[in-house]
Structures are given as structure tokens and as C-alpha cells.
């Protein structure tokens, strides 16, 4: 079996944050959130990372992290291009928004031919997540009639910010911890001592139990996901391009849920006890910096991650 590859989705600009937050330092040593994810991944056994970026950001990413880490882990780049579409399709003239996380991972189809773990560039996942994902992928193989995937789940209350709303995939599982579906909630806030979401711009709020399991877009896949993403992308474009040409997105969880519904895959949800950290808003940065420093003070990380780099 081929060793799992770490895939980092880093093509998005931080629209709410107001900049390229993926390369914004979060400690006085100049580390960015990706440093901690890759440090944890290397400790878990990963030997290669693939960054999904925009071509125009390549120089920034190389100087901010890729060149530094090339002595620690093999580094490769793929580009999420708005115009990378199936034959016969063209991007709408005024389209700026990328095609979504499914399209991002599909960009890896020429670079990866084995198992992979997919993460966001700007989320801190914790040490448990990478070891669980690596162990699953190195100990599990697809069957002829079914793919075996995994997802790292977090408690909702461990993934919220004090400074605004977040988007989370609320997971529904069976008694054995297998994923049944993901309910995408694009506007979740802390409210009334708990958490609630709205789908009508705040007219109605629906409570969510704080211990609900949510997805932070950390998935473990066999290479089969790439073929499925490619095969289903044309159907997505046919169904959505005319209805919402400028903003429709090909979301990775939607494709996973389709595979679940068709019985082509199962997804083991593995619970992480760690607290998520991320800079969704500028006001989050001091909170994240304090949390990272505490993790260092507690001995989970050295002050300088790449002392020998």
C-alpha cells in the first residue's frame, strides 16, 4: 500500500478576514497555522504534502512555507484554476469565485495516486487528528464494491469563535460511528449560552447541541475519490451552472454524501478531543496566538518547530 499524502487546500483568500490569512504568522517565531498541521503530520508518519493554491500565489507560498519545509517533508504544488473545466465547458465571464472544495481536490488528480488526508490551510486540527487519519489509511483498503473513507469530527463547542459566525458541517452518524450524512450550516453562532444556526439571515434561529459532531474538512480518502470527483463534476455543472453561474460550488462533502447514499462508500467518523483554532476574523488572531503559546508552554510543541530546518 502506498503511504498517505497530506493535501492542504490553500487556494482561497480570507474574504471575511481581509487578506491571505493562510500565511499570516500566529506566534512570535513566525510560524503559520500550516506549520503546526505539517509538524503534526510529519510526527504521524506523513512524508509528502501537496498544496492546492492559486497560481498567482505560488511565490508567496513558496517563500512563506514550502521552501522552509522541503527539508522536512516532500513538497508539491497543484493549482486550482477557474478555467480547469471538462471539455466543452467554459467559466462564466464574470465568475471570480473558485469552484469549491471538490474541484480543489480534483486538481490533485495528476499528482496523487494513493491514499490522502485533506485539510484546510487555515485550521488547527490538533495532534490526535493526524495520527488517527494516518493509522486508518495505512490499515484500511477499499473493497471491490465499497470505498472505505474516514473523517475527523470535532465537538461543535470546540470550534466556535466569539467574533462572528462560522460555517460547519453537522454530522449525523449511526451507533457505530459511521457517517450517514453531513448537514451544511453556513451560519452558526454562539447564542444564549449555546449555539444556534440560521438559514434566513437571522429571522429564525435553531439551537444545535454543543456536543454535536461537526466536520472541519479533515477527510481521509483512498485514491478512488479522485475518479469520483472527476466523473460527477460534469453533472454538477449541468445542474448548477445555469441556475447560479457566479457562485455555485462543487463541495467535497456533497460528493461524499452522494457516495454514501449510493452505497459506494462508508465513512468512519473518528472523534478528536482537541480544540479547533482558526483565524476566521481578525479579532480571532490574539486568541489563537495565546492558545498556541499555551500549547508550547504545556510541552506539546517546541518553541521553534523546525529548529533543525
C-alpha positions in Angstrom: 0.0 0.0 0.0 1.2 3.5 -0.8 1.9 5.9 2.0 -0.8 8.5 2.6 -0.2 12.0 1.3 -1.2 15.2 3.1 -3.3 17.6 0.9 -3.7 21.2 2.1 -6.5 23.2 0.5 -5.0 26.7 0.4 -6.4 28.3 -2.8 -9.0 30.6 -1.0 -8.3 34.1 0.0 -9.7 35.0 3.5 -12.6 37.2 2.5 -14.0 37.8 5.9 -10.5 38.1 7.4 -9.4 40.5 4.8 -6.2 39.0 3.4 -4.2 35.9 2.6 -4.6 34.6 6.1 -3.0 31.2 5.3 0.5 32.8 5.5 -0.1 35.1 8.5 2.1 34.3 11.5 0.4 33.2 14.7 3.4 33.3 17.0 6.4 35.4 17.7 8.7 32.8 16.0 6.8 33.5 12.7 5.0 30.1 12.4 1.8 30.0 10.5 -1.1 27.6 11.2 0.1 25.3 8.4 3.4 24.8 10.3 1.6 23.2 13.1 -0.5 20.9 10.9 2.5 19.8 8.9 4.6 19.3 12.1 1.8 17.0 13.5 1.5 15.2 10.1 5.3 14.5 10.0 5.2 13.1 13.5 2.3 10.9 12.5 4.3 9.5 9.5 3.4 11.6 6.5 6.3 12.1 4.1 4.7 14.3 1.4 2.4 17.3 1.3 0.6 18.7 -1.7 -0.5 22.4 -1.5 -3.6 23.3 -3.6 -3.1 27.0 -4.4 -3.8 29.7 -6.9 -1.0 30.1 -9.5 -0.7 33.8 -8.7 0.0 33.0 -5.0 2.8 30.5 -5.8 5.7 32.7 -4.9 4.2 33.8 -1.6 3.5 30.2 -0.6 6.9 29.0 -1.6 8.6 31.8 0.4 6.3 31.5 3.4 6.3 27.8 3.9 7.2 25.5 1.0 10.9 26.3 0.7 11.3 26.1 4.5 9.7 22.7 4.8 11.3 21.0 1.8 14.0 19.5 4.1 11.4 18.1 6.4 8.8 16.7 4.0 8.4 16.4 0.2 6.5 19.4 -1.1 4.4 19.6 -4.3 2.0 22.2 -5.6 -1.1 21.9 -7.7 -3.2 24.8 -8.9 -6.9 25.3 -8.6 -7.8 27.1 -11.8 -11.2 28.6 -12.5 -10.8 27.6 -16.1 -9.9 23.9 -15.4 -13.2 22.5 -16.6 -14.2 19.4 -18.6 -14.1 19.7 -22.3 -16.9 21.7 -23.8 -17.4 23.9 -20.6 -16.2 27.5 -20.0 -16.2 29.6 -16.9 -18.8 32.4 -16.9 -17.3 35.7 -18.0 -17.7 37.4 -14.6 -17.0 34.4 -12.4 -14.3 35.1 -9.8 -15.2 32.5 -7.1 -13.4 29.2 -7.2 -15.5 26.1 -7.9 -15.3 24.8 -4.3 -13.5 22.1 -2.3 -14.5 19.2 -4.6 -12.9 21.0 -7.5 -9.9 21.8 -5.4 -9.2 18.2 -4.5 -9.9 17.2 -8.1 -6.9 19.4 -9.0 -4.7 16.7 -7.5 -5.6 14.1 -10.0 -2.3 14.2 -11.8 -0.2 14.4 -8.6 -1.7 11.7 -6.3 -2.4 8.0 -7.0 -2.8 6.7 -3.4 -4.5 7.5 -0.1 -4.6 11.0 1.1 -5.7 13.2 4.0 -7.4 16.5 3.0 -7.3 19.5 5.3 -7.9 23.3 5.2 -4.9 25.5 5.3 -6.2 27.9 7.9 -7.5 25.4 10.6 -5.5 24.0 13.5 -6.6 20.3 13.9 -4.5 19.1 16.8 -2.1 16.2 17.2 -4.7 13.4 17.6 -6.3 14.0 14.2 -3.2 13.3 12.1 -2.2 10.1 13.9 -5.8 8.8 13.7 -6.0 9.6 10.0 -2.6 8.1 9.2 -3.3 4.9 11.1 -6.7 4.4 9.4 -5.3 4.9 5.9 -2.4 2.6 6.4 -4.6 -0.1 7.9 -7.6 0.1 5.6 -8.1 -0.8 1.9 -11.0 -0.4 -0.4 -13.1 -3.5 -1.2 -14.2 -4.2 -4.8 -17.7 -2.9 -4.1 -17.1 -0.3 -1.5 -14.7 2.5 -0.7 -13.6 3.0 3.0 -13.0 6.6 4.0 -12.7 8.4 7.3 -13.4 11.9 8.7 -12.1 13.5 11.9 -15.0 15.0 13.8 -14.9 17.7 16.5 -17.4 18.8 19.2 -19.2 21.9 17.9 -18.5 23.9 21.1 -14.7 23.4 20.5 -14.9 25.0 17.0 -16.8 28.3 17.6 -15.4 31.9 17.6 -16.5 34.7 19.8 -16.3 37.2 16.9 -19.0 36.2 14.4 -20.5 33.2 12.6 -18.9 30.1 11.2 -19.8 27.5 8.6 -19.8 23.9 9.8 -20.9 20.5 8.5 -23.1 19.0 11.3 -22.6 15.2 11.1 -25.2 12.6 11.6 -23.8 9.1 12.4 -25.1 5.7 13.2 -24.5 3.8 16.5 -21.2 2.5 15.2 -19.8 6.0 14.4 -20.3 5.7 10.6 -21.3 8.8 8.8 -24.9 8.9 7.5 -24.9 12.5 6.2 -23.5 16.0 6.7 -25.9 18.9 7.1 -24.1 22.0 5.9 -24.9 25.0 8.2 -23.4 28.2 6.8 -24.2 30.5 9.7 -23.6 29.2 13.2 -23.1 31.5 16.2 -22.8 31.3 19.9 -26.2 32.3 21.2 -27.9 32.1 24.6 -25.2 30.1 26.3 -25.2 27.6 23.5 -25.1 27.5 19.7 -27.7 28.1 17.0 -27.9 28.4 13.2 -30.0 30.5 10.9 -30.9 29.9 7.2 -32.9 33.1 6.8 -30.5 35.9 7.8 -31.3 35.8 11.4 -35.1 35.8 11.3 -35.2 32.3 12.8 -32.6 30.6 14.9 -32.4 26.9 15.6 -30.5 25.5 18.5 -27.7 22.9 18.0 -26.5 20.8 20.9 -23.0 22.0 21.8 -21.7 18.4 21.8 -22.8 17.8 18.2 -20.1 16.4 16.0 -19.0 18.7 13.2 -16.7 18.4 10.2 -13.8 20.7 9.9 -13.0 19.4 6.4 -10.4 16.8 7.5 -11.1 13.7 5.4 -9.2 10.5 4.7 -9.6 9.0 1.3 -8.3 6.3 -1.0 -7.3 7.4 -4.5 -10.9 6.4 -5.6 -12.2 9.8 -4.5 -10.4 11.5 -7.4 -12.1 9.4 -10.1 -15.5 10.0 -8.4 -14.9 13.8 -8.3 -14.0 13.8 -12.0 -17.0 11.7 -13.0 -19.5 13.8 -11.1 -18.2 17.2 -11.9 -19.9 17.4 -15.3 -23.3 16.5 -13.8 -22.7 19.3 -11.2 -22.0 21.8 -13.9 -25.1 20.8 -15.9 -27.3 21.1 -12.9 -25.9 24.3 -11.4 -24.1 26.4 -14.0 -27.3 28.0 -15.5 -29.0 28.5 -12.1 -26.1 30.1 -10.3 -23.3 30.8 -12.7 -21.2 33.1 -10.5 -21.4 31.4 -7.1 -22.3 27.7 -7.4 -19.7 25.5 -5.7 -18.8 21.8 -6.0 -18.4 20.9 -2.4 -16.4 17.8 -1.3 -18.9 16.8 1.4 -21.7 16.8 -1.1 -19.9 14.2 -3.3 -19.1 12.1 -0.2 -22.8 12.1 0.8 -23.8 11.0 -2.7 -21.4 8.1 -2.4 -23.0 7.2 1.0 -26.5 7.4 -0.4 -25.5 5.1 -3.3 -23.8 2.6 -1.0 -20.5 3.0 -2.8 -18.6 4.2 0.3 -18.7 4.3 4.1 -17.0 6.9 6.2 -15.8 6.3 9.7 -16.1 9.4 11.9 -13.2 9.5 14.4 -13.7 11.9 17.3 -10.9 14.3 18.2 -10.8 15.6 21.8 -8.8 18.6 20.6 -10.0 22.2 20.4 -10.0 23.7 16.9 -8.2 27.0 16.4 -8.5 29.3 13.4 -8.5 32.9 12.3 -11.9 33.4 10.8 -11.9 37.0 11.7 -9.1 39.4 12.5 -10.3 39.5 16.1 -9.5 35.8 16.4 -5.8 36.2 15.9 -4.8 37.2 19.5 -6.9 34.3 20.9 -5.2 31.8 18.6 -1.8 33.2 19.4 -2.5 32.8 23.1 -3.8 29.3 22.6 -0.7 28.2 20.6 1.6 29.7 23.2 -0.1 27.7 25.9 0.3 24.5 23.8 4.0 25.3 23.6 4.2 26.1 27.3 2.5 22.8 28.1 5.2 21.0 26.1 3.1 19.8 23.2 5.3 21.8 20.8 8.8 23.2 20.9 9.1 27.0 20.8 10.7 26.6 17.3 9.1 23.8 15.4 11.8 23.4 12.8 14.9 24.0 14.9 17.0 21.8 12.6 15.4 23.1 9.4 
